[in-house]
Amino acid sequence: MKPNIGIPDKKLNAVTELLSIVLSNQVTLYTKTRKFHWNVCGDSFMELHKLFEGQYKLIEESIDLVAERISKLGSKTIGTMSEFSKLTTLKERPNKYESSKEMIKELLDDHETIIKELRNNIDYCAEKCHDAGTADFLTGLMEEHETVAWTLRRYLN
């Protein structure tokens, strides 16, 4: 049964398509952060190992929240790696094993990419689709990414 929440189906579909991209980016970033957690080495091994673990756990929680938001809006949630790979805007680097500094820089770049996309998505949801709930949800998600980006940036200064 479709939700009757004051947003026309066409706009609900547009929002859930946008949220599927957000979900795909979250899954991609989770996977990259997990890879870096597994492969970090060097003098700061334990510190970065724990840092990346905390970050992927935070992302894991947000993945579930994005998927639930899609469902709340009446759509099915994608859930396969091939679907995520088609929709993500983040770049993966298979068979590349970066230094710890390169890992931090790559994760920072990804978080900043997501922040910029979320900022645009917030405006789109609020202004074009009149979906204040999703705009607010995305604002919270953006703030989480801003905090992680700030933390990562501190390692590079």
MIBA-321187 format. One record per atom (N, C-alpha, C): x, y, z; residue in one letter. Coordinates in nm, 2 decimals. Layout:
<sites>
site east:X; north:Y; up:Z; resn:A
...
</sites>
This chain:
<sites>
site east:0.08; north:-0.12; up:0.00; resn:M
site east:0.00; north:0.00; up:0.00; resn:M
site east:0.09; north:0.12; up:0.00; resn:M
site east:0.06; north:0.21; up:-0.09; resn:K
site east:0.14; north:0.34; up:-0.10; resn:K
site east:0.10; north:0.43; up:0.01; resn:K
site east:0.20; north:0.50; up:0.06; resn:P
site east:0.17; north:0.60; up:0.17; resn:P
site east:0.09; north:0.72; up:0.12; resn:P
site east:0.01; north:0.77; up:0.20; resn:N
site east:-0.08; north:0.88; up:0.17; resn:N
site east:-0.03; north:0.99; up:0.27; resn:N
site east:0.08; north:1.06; up:0.23; resn:I
site east:0.15; north:1.15; up:0.32; resn:I
site east:0.16; north:1.30; up:0.26; resn:I
site east:0.08; north:1.32; up:0.16; resn:G
site east:0.08; north:1.46; up:0.10; resn:G
site east:0.18; north:1.49; up:0.00; resn:G
site east:0.25; north:1.38; up:-0.05; resn:I
site east:0.35; north:1.40; up:-0.15; resn:I
site east:0.31; north:1.31; up:-0.27; resn:I
site east:0.29; north:1.37; up:-0.39; resn:P
site east:0.24; north:1.29; up:-0.50; resn:P
site east:0.34; north:1.18; up:-0.54; resn:P
site east:0.29; north:1.07; up:-0.60; resn:D
site east:0.37; north:0.95; up:-0.63; resn:D
site east:0.50; north:0.99; up:-0.71; resn:D
site east:0.48; north:1.08; up:-0.81; resn:K
site east:0.59; north:1.12; up:-0.89; resn:K
site east:0.71; north:1.18; up:-0.81; resn:K
site east:0.67; north:1.26; up:-0.71; resn:K
site east:0.78; north:1.32; up:-0.63; resn:K
site east:0.83; north:1.22; up:-0.53; resn:K
site east:0.75; north:1.13; up:-0.48; resn:L
site east:0.79; north:1.02; up:-0.39; resn:L
site east:0.89; north:0.93; up:-0.46; resn:L
site east:0.86; north:0.90; up:-0.59; resn:N
site east:0.95; north:0.82; up:-0.67; resn:N
site east:1.09; north:0.89; up:-0.69; resn:N
site east:1.08; north:1.02; up:-0.72; resn:A
site east:1.20; north:1.10; up:-0.74; resn:A
site east:1.29; north:1.10; up:-0.61; resn:A
site east:1.23; north:1.11; up:-0.50; resn:V
site east:1.30; north:1.11; up:-0.37; resn:V
site east:1.36; north:0.98; up:-0.34; resn:V
site east:1.28; north:0.87; up:-0.37; resn:T
site east:1.34; north:0.74; up:-0.34; resn:T
site east:1.45; north:0.70; up:-0.44; resn:T
site east:1.44; north:0.75; up:-0.56; resn:E
site east:1.55; north:0.73; up:-0.65; resn:E
site east:1.68; north:0.80; up:-0.60; resn:E
site east:1.66; north:0.92; up:-0.56; resn:L
site east:1.77; north:0.99; up:-0.50; resn:L
site east:1.83; north:0.92; up:-0.38; resn:L
site east:1.74; north:0.87; up:-0.29; resn:L
site east:1.78; north:0.80; up:-0.17; resn:L
site east:1.86; north:0.67; up:-0.21; resn:L
site east:1.82; north:0.61; up:-0.32; resn:S
site east:1.89; north:0.49; up:-0.36; resn:S
site east:2.04; north:0.52; up:-0.40; resn:S
site east:2.06; north:0.64; up:-0.45; resn:I
site east:2.20; north:0.68; up:-0.48; resn:I
site east:2.27; north:0.71; up:-0.35; resn:I
site east:2.20; north:0.77; up:-0.26; resn:V
site east:2.26; north:0.80; up:-0.12; resn:V
site east:2.30; north:0.66; up:-0.06; resn:V
site east:2.21; north:0.57; up:-0.07; resn:L
site east:2.23; north:0.43; up:-0.01; resn:L
site east:2.35; north:0.37; up:-0.08; resn:L
site east:2.36; north:0.38; up:-0.21; resn:S
site east:2.47; north:0.32; up:-0.28; resn:S
site east:2.60; north:0.38; up:-0.24; resn:S
site east:2.61; north:0.51; up:-0.22; resn:N
site east:2.73; north:0.58; up:-0.18; resn:N
site east:2.77; north:0.54; up:-0.03; resn:N
site east:2.67; north:0.52; up:0.05; resn:Q
site east:2.69; north:0.47; up:0.19; resn:Q
site east:2.75; north:0.33; up:0.19; resn:Q
site east:2.70; north:0.24; up:0.11; resn:V
site east:2.75; north:0.11; up:0.10; resn:V
site east:2.89; north:0.11; up:0.04; resn:V
site east:2.92; north:0.19; up:-0.06; resn:T
site east:3.05; north:0.19; up:-0.12; resn:T
site east:3.15; north:0.25; up:-0.02; resn:T
site east:3.11; north:0.35; up:0.05; resn:L
site east:3.20; north:0.41; up:0.15; resn:L
site east:3.23; north:0.32; up:0.27; resn:L
site east:3.12; north:0.25; up:0.31; resn:Y
site east:3.14; north:0.15; up:0.41; resn:Y
site east:3.24; north:0.04; up:0.37; resn:Y
site east:3.23; north:-0.01; up:0.25; resn:T
site east:3.32; north:-0.11; up:0.20; resn:T
site east:3.46; north:-0.06; up:0.19; resn:T
site east:3.48; north:0.06; up:0.14; resn:K
site east:3.61; north:0.12; up:0.14; resn:K
site east:3.67; north:0.14; up:0.28; resn:K
site east:3.59; north:0.19; up:0.37; resn:T
site east:3.64; north:0.21; up:0.50; resn:T
site east:3.68; north:0.08; up:0.57; resn:T
site east:3.60; north:-0.02; up:0.54; resn:R
site east:3.63; north:-0.16; up:0.60; resn:R
site east:3.76; north:-0.21; up:0.54; resn:R
site east:3.78; north:-0.19; up:0.41; resn:K
site east:3.90; north:-0.24; up:0.34; resn:K
site east:4.02; north:-0.17; up:0.41; resn:K
site east:4.01; north:-0.04; up:0.43; resn:F
site east:4.12; north:0.03; up:0.49; resn:F
site east:4.15; north:-0.01; up:0.63; resn:F
site east:4.04; north:-0.04; up:0.71; resn:H
site east:4.05; north:-0.09; up:0.84; resn:H
site east:4.13; north:-0.23; up:0.84; resn:H
site east:4.10; north:-0.31; up:0.74; resn:W
site east:4.17; north:-0.44; up:0.73; resn:W
site east:4.32; north:-0.43; up:0.69; resn:W
site east:4.35; north:-0.32; up:0.61; resn:N
site east:4.48; north:-0.32; up:0.54; resn:N
site east:4.57; north:-0.21; up:0.59; resn:N
site east:4.53; north:-0.13; up:0.69; resn:V
site east:4.62; north:-0.02; up:0.74; resn:V
site east:4.74; north:-0.08; up:0.81; resn:V
site east:4.85; north:-0.02; up:0.79; resn:C
site east:4.97; north:-0.06; up:0.86; resn:C
site east:5.06; north:0.06; up:0.88; resn:C
site east:5.17; north:0.04; up:0.96; resn:G
site east:5.26; north:0.14; up:0.99; resn:G
site east:5.26; north:0.19; up:1.13; resn:G
site east:5.33; north:0.30; up:1.16; resn:D
site east:5.34; north:0.35; up:1.29; resn:D
site east:5.21; north:0.38; up:1.36; resn:D
site east:5.11; north:0.42; up:1.29; resn:S
site east:4.98; north:0.46; up:1.35; resn:S
site east:4.88; north:0.35; up:1.33; resn:S
site east:4.93; north:0.23; up:1.31; resn:F
site east:4.84; north:0.12; up:1.28; resn:F
site east:4.72; north:0.11; up:1.38; resn:F
site east:4.74; north:0.10; up:1.51; resn:M
site east:4.63; north:0.07; up:1.60; resn:M
site east:4.53; north:0.19; up:1.60; resn:M
site east:4.59; north:0.31; up:1.60; resn:E
site east:4.50; north:0.43; up:1.61; resn:E
site east:4.41; north:0.44; up:1.48; resn:E
site east:4.47; north:0.42; up:1.37; resn:L
site east:4.39; north:0.42; up:1.24; resn:L
site east:4.30; north:0.30; up:1.23; resn:L
site east:4.34; north:0.19; up:1.27; resn:H
site east:4.26; north:0.07; up:1.27; resn:H
site east:4.13; north:0.09; up:1.35; resn:H
site east:4.14; north:0.15; up:1.47; resn:K
site east:4.03; north:0.19; up:1.55; resn:K
site east:3.95; north:0.30; up:1.50; resn:K
site east:4.01; north:0.40; up:1.44; resn:L
site east:3.94; north:0.51; up:1.38; resn:L
site east:3.85; north:0.46; up:1.27; resn:L
site east:3.91; north:0.38; up:1.17; resn:F
site east:3.83; north:0.33; up:1.06; resn:F
site east:3.72; north:0.24; up:1.11; resn:F
site east:3.74; north:0.16; up:1.22; resn:E
site east:3.64; north:0.08; up:1.27; resn:E
site east:3.52; north:0.16; up:1.32; resn:E
site east:3.55; north:0.27; up:1.39; resn:G
site east:3.44; north:0.36; up:1.44; resn:G
site east:3.37; north:0.42; up:1.33; resn:G
site east:3.44; north:0.45; up:1.22; resn:Q
site east:3.37; north:0.52; up:1.11; resn:Q
site east:3.29; north:0.42; up:1.03; resn:Q
site east:3.33; north:0.29; up:1.01; resn:Y
site east:3.25; north:0.20; up:0.93; resn:Y
site east:3.13; north:0.16; up:1.02; resn:Y
site east:3.14; north:0.16; up:1.15; resn:K
site east:3.02; north:0.13; up:1.23; resn:K
site east:2.92; north:0.24; up:1.22; resn:K
site east:2.96; north:0.36; up:1.22; resn:L
site east:2.87; north:0.48; up:1.20; resn:L
site east:2.80; north:0.47; up:1.06; resn:L
site east:2.88; north:0.44; up:0.96; resn:I
site east:2.82; north:0.43; up:0.83; resn:I
site east:2.72; north:0.31; up:0.82; resn:I
site east:2.76; north:0.20; up:0.88; resn:E
site east:2.67; north:0.08; up:0.89; resn:E
site east:2.53; north:0.12; up:0.94; resn:E
site east:2.53; north:0.20; up:1.05; resn:E
site east:2.40; north:0.24; up:1.11; resn:E
site east:2.32; north:0.33; up:1.01; resn:E
site east:2.39; north:0.42; up:0.94; resn:S
site east:2.32; north:0.51; up:0.85; resn:S
site east:2.27; north:0.43; up:0.73; resn:S
site east:2.34; north:0.32; up:0.69; resn:I
site east:2.29; north:0.24; up:0.57; resn:I
site east:2.15; north:0.19; up:0.60; resn:I
site east:2.13; north:0.14; up:0.72; resn:D
site east:2.00; north:0.09; up:0.76; resn:D
site east:1.89; north:0.20; up:0.77; resn:D
site east:1.93; north:0.32; up:0.82; resn:L
site east:1.84; north:0.43; up:0.82; resn:L
site east:1.80; north:0.48; up:0.68; resn:L
site east:1.89; north:0.48; up:0.59; resn:V
site east:1.86; north:0.52; up:0.45; resn:V
site east:1.76; north:0.42; up:0.39; resn:V
site east:1.79; north:0.29; up:0.41; resn:A
site east:1.71; north:0.19; up:0.35; resn:A
site east:1.57; north:0.20; up:0.41; resn:A
site east:1.56; north:0.22; up:0.54; resn:E
site east:1.43; north:0.23; up:0.60; resn:E
site east:1.35; north:0.35; up:0.56; resn:E
site east:1.42; north:0.46; up:0.53; resn:R
site east:1.36; north:0.58; up:0.48; resn:R
site east:1.30; north:0.55; up:0.34; resn:R
site east:1.37; north:0.48; up:0.26; resn:I
site east:1.31; north:0.44; up:0.13; resn:I
site east:1.18; north:0.36; up:0.14; resn:I
site east:1.19; north:0.27; up:0.24; resn:S
site east:1.07; north:0.19; up:0.26; resn:S
site east:0.95; north:0.27; up:0.32; resn:S
site east:0.98; north:0.36; up:0.41; resn:K
site east:0.88; north:0.45; up:0.47; resn:K
site east:0.81; north:0.53; up:0.36; resn:K
site east:0.88; north:0.56; up:0.25; resn:L
site east:0.82; north:0.64; up:0.14; resn:L
site east:0.75; north:0.55; up:0.04; resn:L
site east:0.74; north:0.42; up:0.07; resn:G
site east:0.66; north:0.33; up:-0.02; resn:G
site east:0.74; north:0.26; up:-0.13; resn:G
site east:0.87; north:0.26; up:-0.13; resn:S
site east:0.94; north:0.19; up:-0.24; resn:S
site east:1.02; north:0.08; up:-0.18; resn:S
site east:1.06; north:-0.01; up:-0.27; resn:K
site east:1.15; north:-0.12; up:-0.24; resn:K
site east:1.29; north:-0.07; up:-0.23; resn:K
site east:1.37; north:-0.13; up:-0.15; resn:T
site east:1.51; north:-0.09; up:-0.13; resn:T
site east:1.60; north:-0.18; up:-0.21; resn:T
site east:1.69; north:-0.13; up:-0.29; resn:I
site east:1.79; north:-0.21; up:-0.36; resn:I
site east:1.88; north:-0.28; up:-0.25; resn:I
site east:1.95; north:-0.39; up:-0.29; resn:G
site east:2.03; north:-0.45; up:-0.19; resn:G
site east:2.13; north:-0.55; up:-0.25; resn:G
site east:2.17; north:-0.53; up:-0.37; resn:T
site east:2.28; north:-0.61; up:-0.43; resn:T
site east:2.40; north:-0.52; up:-0.46; resn:T
site east:2.51; north:-0.59; up:-0.46; resn:M
site east:2.63; north:-0.51; up:-0.50; resn:M
site east:2.63; north:-0.46; up:-0.64; resn:M
site east:2.57; north:-0.53; up:-0.73; resn:S
site east:2.56; north:-0.48; up:-0.87; resn:S
site east:2.47; north:-0.36; up:-0.88; resn:S
site east:2.36; north:-0.36; up:-0.80; resn:E
site east:2.27; north:-0.24; up:-0.80; resn:E
site east:2.35; north:-0.12; up:-0.73; resn:E
site east:2.42; north:-0.14; up:-0.62; resn:F
site east:2.49; north:-0.03; up:-0.56; resn:F
site east:2.60; north:0.02; up:-0.66; resn:F
site east:2.67; north:-0.07; up:-0.72; resn:S
site east:2.78; north:-0.03; up:-0.81; resn:S
site east:2.73; north:0.05; up:-0.93; resn:S
site east:2.61; north:0.03; up:-0.98; resn:K
site east:2.55; north:0.11; up:-1.09; resn:K
site east:2.51; north:0.25; up:-1.04; resn:K
site east:2.48; north:0.26; up:-0.92; resn:L
site east:2.43; north:0.39; up:-0.87; resn:L
site east:2.53; north:0.48; up:-0.80; resn:L
site east:2.63; north:0.42; up:-0.74; resn:T
site east:2.72; north:0.50; up:-0.66; resn:T
site east:2.79; north:0.61; up:-0.75; resn:T
site east:2.82; north:0.72; up:-0.68; resn:T
site east:2.90; north:0.82; up:-0.75; resn:T
site east:3.04; north:0.82; up:-0.70; resn:T
site east:3.07; north:0.73; up:-0.61; resn:L
site east:3.21; north:0.72; up:-0.56; resn:L
site east:3.29; north:0.62; up:-0.64; resn:L
site east:3.42; north:0.64; up:-0.65; resn:K
site east:3.51; north:0.56; up:-0.72; resn:K
site east:3.57; north:0.46; up:-0.63; resn:K
site east:3.58; north:0.33; up:-0.68; resn:E
site east:3.65; north:0.23; up:-0.61; resn:E
site east:3.79; north:0.21; up:-0.68; resn:E
site east:3.88; north:0.15; up:-0.60; resn:R
site east:4.01; north:0.13; up:-0.65; resn:R
site east:4.05; north:-0.02; up:-0.62; resn:R
site east:4.00; north:-0.11; up:-0.70; resn:P
site east:4.03; north:-0.25; up:-0.68; resn:P
site east:4.18; north:-0.28; up:-0.70; resn:P
site east:4.23; north:-0.37; up:-0.62; resn:N
site east:4.37; north:-0.41; up:-0.62; resn:N
site east:4.47; north:-0.30; up:-0.59; resn:N
site east:4.42; north:-0.19; up:-0.53; resn:K
site east:4.51; north:-0.08; up:-0.48; resn:K
site east:4.52; north:-0.08; up:-0.33; resn:K
site east:4.64; north:-0.08; up:-0.28; resn:Y
site east:4.66; north:-0.08; up:-0.13; resn:Y
site east:4.74; north:0.04; up:-0.10; resn:Y
site east:4.67; north:0.15; up:-0.05; resn:E
site east:4.73; north:0.27; up:-0.03; resn:E
site east:4.81; north:0.28; up:0.10; resn:E
site east:4.89; north:0.38; up:0.11; resn:S
site east:4.96; north:0.41; up:0.24; resn:S
site east:4.85; north:0.46; up:0.33; resn:S
site east:4.87; north:0.47; up:0.46; resn:S
site east:4.77; north:0.52; up:0.56; resn:S
site east:4.73; north:0.66; up:0.53; resn:S
site east:4.83; north:0.75; up:0.49; resn:K
site east:4.80; north:0.88; up:0.45; resn:K
site east:4.71; north:0.89; up:0.33; resn:K
site east:4.73; north:0.81; up:0.23; resn:E
site east:4.65; north:0.80; up:0.11; resn:E
site east:4.51; north:0.75; up:0.14; resn:E
site east:4.50; north:0.65; up:0.24; resn:M
site east:4.37; north:0.60; up:0.28; resn:M
site east:4.29; north:0.72; up:0.34; resn:M
site east:4.35; north:0.79; up:0.43; resn:I
site east:4.28; north:0.90; up:0.49; resn:I
site east:4.24; north:1.01; up:0.39; resn:I
site east:4.32; north:1.04; up:0.29; resn:K
site east:4.29; north:1.14; up:0.19; resn:K
site east:4.18; north:1.09; up:0.10; resn:K
site east:4.18; north:0.96; up:0.07; resn:E
site east:4.07; north:0.91; up:-0.02; resn:E
site east:3.94; north:0.91; up:0.06; resn:E
site east:3.94; north:0.87; up:0.18; resn:L
site east:3.81; north:0.87; up:0.26; resn:L
site east:3.76; north:1.02; up:0.28; resn:L
site east:3.86; north:1.11; up:0.30; resn:L
site east:3.82; north:1.25; up:0.31; resn:L
site east:3.75; north:1.30; up:0.19; resn:L
site east:3.81; north:1.27; up:0.07; resn:D
site east:3.76; north:1.31; up:-0.06; resn:D
site east:3.62; north:1.25; up:-0.07; resn:D
site east:3.60; north:1.12; up:-0.04; resn:D
site east:3.47; north:1.06; up:-0.05; resn:D
site east:3.36; north:1.13; up:0.04; resn:D
site east:3.40; north:1.15; up:0.16; resn:H
site east:3.31; north:1.22; up:0.26; resn:H
site east:3.27; north:1.36; up:0.20; resn:H
site east:3.37; north:1.43; up:0.15; resn:E
site east:3.34; north:1.56; up:0.10; resn:E
site east:3.25; north:1.56; up:-0.03; resn:E
site east:3.27; north:1.46; up:-0.11; resn:T
site east:3.18; north:1.43; up:-0.22; resn:T
site east:3.04; north:1.41; up:-0.18; resn:T
site east:3.03; north:1.32; up:-0.08; resn:I
site east:2.89; north:1.29; up:-0.03; resn:I
site east:2.83; north:1.42; up:0.03; resn:I
site east:2.91; north:1.50; up:0.11; resn:I
site east:2.85; north:1.62; up:0.17; resn:I
site east:2.80; north:1.71; up:0.06; resn:I
site east:2.87; north:1.73; up:-0.04; resn:K
site east:2.83; north:1.82; up:-0.15; resn:K
site east:2.70; north:1.77; up:-0.22; resn:K
site east:2.69; north:1.64; up:-0.24; resn:E
site east:2.58; north:1.58; up:-0.30; resn:E
site east:2.46; north:1.59; up:-0.21; resn:E
site east:2.48; north:1.56; up:-0.08; resn:L
site east:2.37; north:1.57; up:0.02; resn:L
site east:2.31; north:1.71; up:0.03; resn:L
site east:2.40; north:1.81; up:0.02; resn:R
site east:2.36; north:1.95; up:0.03; resn:R
site east:2.26; north:1.98; up:-0.09; resn:R
site east:2.30; north:1.93; up:-0.21; resn:N
site east:2.21; north:1.95; up:-0.32; resn:N
site east:2.08; north:1.87; up:-0.31; resn:N
site east:2.09; north:1.75; up:-0.25; resn:N
site east:1.97; north:1.66; up:-0.23; resn:N
site east:1.88; north:1.72; up:-0.13; resn:N
site east:1.93; north:1.79; up:-0.03; resn:I
site east:1.85; north:1.85; up:0.07; resn:I
site east:1.76; north:1.96; up:0.01; resn:I
site east:1.82; north:2.04; up:-0.07; resn:D
site east:1.75; north:2.15; up:-0.14; resn:D
site east:1.65; north:2.09; up:-0.23; resn:D
site east:1.68; north:1.99; up:-0.31; resn:Y
site east:1.59; north:1.93; up:-0.40; resn:Y
site east:1.47; north:1.87; up:-0.33; resn:Y
site east:1.49; north:1.80; up:-0.22; resn:C
site east:1.38; north:1.73; up:-0.15; resn:C
site east:1.29; north:1.84; up:-0.09; resn:C
site east:1.35; north:1.94; up:-0.03; resn:A
site east:1.27; north:2.05; up:0.03; resn:A
site east:1.19; north:2.13; up:-0.07; resn:A
site east:1.27; north:2.18; up:-0.17; resn:E
site east:1.21; north:2.28; up:-0.26; resn:E
site east:1.13; north:2.22; up:-0.38; resn:E
site east:1.18; north:2.12; up:-0.44; resn:K
site east:1.11; north:2.06; up:-0.56; resn:K
site east:1.01; north:1.95; up:-0.52; resn:K
site east:1.04; north:1.88; up:-0.42; resn:C
site east:0.95; north:1.76; up:-0.38; resn:C
site east:0.86; north:1.79; up:-0.26; resn:C
site east:0.89; north:1.90; up:-0.19; resn:H
site east:0.81; north:1.94; up:-0.07; resn:H
site east:0.81; north:1.82; up:0.03; resn:H
site east:0.93; north:1.76; up:0.05; resn:D
site east:0.95; north:1.65; up:0.14; resn:D
site east:1.04; north:1.70; up:0.25; resn:D
site east:0.99; north:1.77; up:0.35; resn:A
site east:1.07; north:1.82; up:0.46; resn:A
site east:1.13; north:1.71; up:0.54; resn:A
site east:1.06; north:1.59; up:0.56; resn:G
site east:1.11; north:1.48; up:0.63; resn:G
site east:1.24; north:1.43; up:0.58; resn:G
site east:1.24; north:1.41; up:0.45; resn:T
site east:1.37; north:1.36; up:0.39; resn:T
site east:1.47; north:1.46; up:0.39; resn:T
site east:1.44; north:1.59; up:0.37; resn:A
site east:1.54; north:1.70; up:0.37; resn:A
site east:1.60; north:1.70; up:0.51; resn:A
site east:1.52; north:1.69; up:0.62; resn:D
site east:1.57; north:1.69; up:0.75; resn:D
site east:1.66; north:1.56; up:0.78; resn:D
site east:1.61; north:1.45; up:0.73; resn:F
site east:1.69; north:1.32; up:0.75; resn:F
site east:1.83; north:1.34; up:0.68; resn:F
site east:1.83; north:1.39; up:0.56; resn:L
site east:1.96; north:1.41; up:0.48; resn:L
site east:2.05; north:1.51; up:0.55; resn:L
site east:1.99; north:1.61; up:0.62; resn:T
site east:2.06; north:1.71; up:0.69; resn:T
site east:2.14; north:1.65; up:0.80; resn:T
site east:2.08; north:1.56; up:0.88; resn:G
site east:2.14; north:1.48; up:0.98; resn:G
site east:2.25; north:1.40; up:0.93; resn:G
site east:2.23; north:1.33; up:0.82; resn:L
site east:2.33; north:1.25; up:0.76; resn:L
site east:2.45; north:1.33; up:0.71; resn:L
site east:2.42; north:1.45; up:0.65; resn:M
site east:2.53; north:1.54; up:0.61; resn:M
site east:2.61; north:1.58; up:0.72; resn:M
site east:2.55; north:1.61; up:0.84; resn:E
site east:2.62; north:1.65; up:0.95; resn:E
site east:2.72; north:1.54; up:1.00; resn:E
site east:2.67; north:1.42; up:1.00; resn:E
site east:2.76; north:1.31; up:1.03; resn:E
site east:2.88; north:1.30; up:0.94; resn:E
site east:2.86; north:1.32; up:0.81; resn:H
site east:2.97; north:1.32; up:0.72; resn:H
site east:3.07; north:1.44; up:0.74; resn:H
site east:3.01; north:1.55; up:0.78; resn:E
site east:3.09; north:1.67; up:0.81; resn:E
site east:3.18; north:1.64; up:0.93; resn:E
site east:3.13; north:1.57; up:1.03; resn:T
site east:3.21; north:1.54; up:1.15; resn:T
site east:3.32; north:1.45; up:1.11; resn:T
site east:3.29; north:1.34; up:1.04; resn:V
site east:3.40; north:1.25; up:1.00; resn:V
site east:3.50; north:1.32; up:0.91; resn:V
site east:3.46; north:1.40; up:0.82; resn:A
site east:3.55; north:1.47; up:0.73; resn:A
site east:3.64; north:1.56; up:0.81; resn:A
site east:3.59; north:1.63; up:0.91; resn:W
site east:3.67; north:1.72; up:0.99; resn:W
site east:3.77; north:1.63; up:1.07; resn:W
site east:3.73; north:1.52; up:1.12; resn:T
site east:3.83; north:1.43; up:1.19; resn:T
site east:3.94; north:1.39; up:1.09; resn:T
site east:3.90; north:1.34; up:0.97; resn:L
site east:4.00; north:1.30; up:0.88; resn:L
site east:4.10; north:1.41; up:0.84; resn:L
site east:4.04; north:1.53; up:0.82; resn:R
site east:4.12; north:1.64; up:0.78; resn:R
site east:4.23; north:1.68; up:0.88; resn:R
site east:4.20; north:1.65; up:1.01; resn:R
site east:4.29; north:1.68; up:1.11; resn:R
site east:4.42; north:1.60; up:1.10; resn:R
site east:4.40; north:1.48; up:1.05; resn:Y
site east:4.52; north:1.39; up:1.03; resn:Y
site east:4.61; north:1.44; up:0.92; resn:Y
site east:4.55; north:1.52; up:0.83; resn:L
site east:4.63; north:1.56; up:0.71; resn:L
site east:4.69; north:1.70; up:0.73; resn:L
site east:4.66; north:1.77; up:0.83; resn:N
site east:4.71; north:1.91; up:0.86; resn:N
site east:4.85; north:1.90; up:0.92; resn:N
</sites>
